[in-house]
Amino acid sequence: MTMTMTMTERSQQDLLQDLKDALGGTWDDVAIRTQIAVRALKSYRLPSSSKGYRGMDKFVRKAVEDALSEVSGKGRKSA
């Protein structure tokens, strides 16, 4: 199975960091916003070479992308 990333697709680590930055909060805030357990978020943020690394399922990635879109969209509307 070969996975390719499009130019606009970000790594899961970058995507999570972008959401955290957009929220201006903590990893707990990200967990609450996405309804993903803090422990799972930690494993998603690890380097792929790490023993504890865990790849995001499609539905998890969508939850993060949707949350980022909502937060980014609010910022643009008020600007």
C-alpha positions as CSV (number, residue, x, y, z in Angstrom):
1,M,0.0,0.0,0.0
2,T,1.5,3.4,-1.0
3,M,0.4,6.6,0.6
4,T,1.0,9.9,-1.0
5,M,0.4,13.3,0.4
6,T,-0.9,16.1,-1.7
7,M,0.7,19.5,-1.6
8,T,-2.1,20.8,0.7
9,E,-2.1,17.8,3.0
10,R,-0.2,18.4,6.2
11,S,1.5,15.8,8.4
12,Q,-0.6,14.9,11.4
13,Q,1.9,16.6,13.7
14,D,1.7,19.8,11.7
15,L,-2.1,19.6,11.5
16,L,-2.4,19.2,15.3
17,Q,0.1,22.0,16.0
18,D,-1.8,24.3,13.6
19,L,-5.0,23.6,15.5
20,K,-3.3,24.2,18.9
21,D,-1.9,27.5,17.6
22,A,-5.2,28.6,16.0
23,L,-7.0,27.9,19.3
24,G,-4.3,29.7,21.2
25,G,-4.6,27.1,23.9
26,T,-3.3,23.9,25.3
27,W,-3.3,20.3,24.2
28,D,-6.2,19.8,26.6
29,D,-8.1,22.5,24.6
30,V,-7.4,20.6,21.4
31,A,-8.6,17.4,23.0
32,I,-11.8,19.1,24.1
33,R,-12.4,20.7,20.8
34,T,-11.9,17.5,18.8
35,Q,-13.2,15.1,21.4
36,I,-9.9,13.1,21.1
37,A,-8.3,11.8,24.3
38,V,-5.2,13.7,25.4
39,R,-3.3,10.4,25.5
40,A,-4.2,9.7,21.9
41,L,-3.1,13.2,20.9
42,K,0.3,12.6,22.4
43,S,0.8,9.5,20.4
44,Y,-0.3,11.3,17.2
45,R,2.3,14.0,17.8
46,L,5.3,11.6,18.2
47,P,7.7,11.2,15.3
48,S,6.9,8.2,13.2
49,S,10.1,6.5,14.3
50,S,9.0,6.5,17.9
51,K,7.7,3.3,19.5
52,G,4.6,5.1,20.7
53,Y,3.7,6.7,17.4
54,R,0.2,6.2,16.2
55,G,-1.2,7.1,12.8
56,M,-4.5,9.0,12.6
57,D,-7.5,7.2,11.2
58,K,-9.4,9.1,8.5
59,F,-12.2,10.1,10.9
60,V,-9.7,11.4,13.5
61,R,-7.9,13.5,10.8
62,K,-11.3,14.8,9.6
63,A,-12.2,15.9,13.2
64,V,-9.0,17.8,13.5
65,E,-9.3,19.4,10.0
66,D,-12.9,20.4,10.7
67,A,-12.0,21.9,14.0
68,L,-9.1,23.8,12.4
69,S,-11.4,25.0,9.6
70,E,-14.0,26.2,12.1
71,V,-11.4,28.1,14.2
72,S,-9.7,29.6,11.1
73,G,-13.0,30.5,9.6
74,K,-14.1,32.4,12.7
75,G,-10.8,34.3,12.7
76,R,-11.3,35.4,9.1
77,K,-14.9,36.5,9.6
78,S,-14.0,38.8,12.5
79,A,-11.0,40.4,10.7
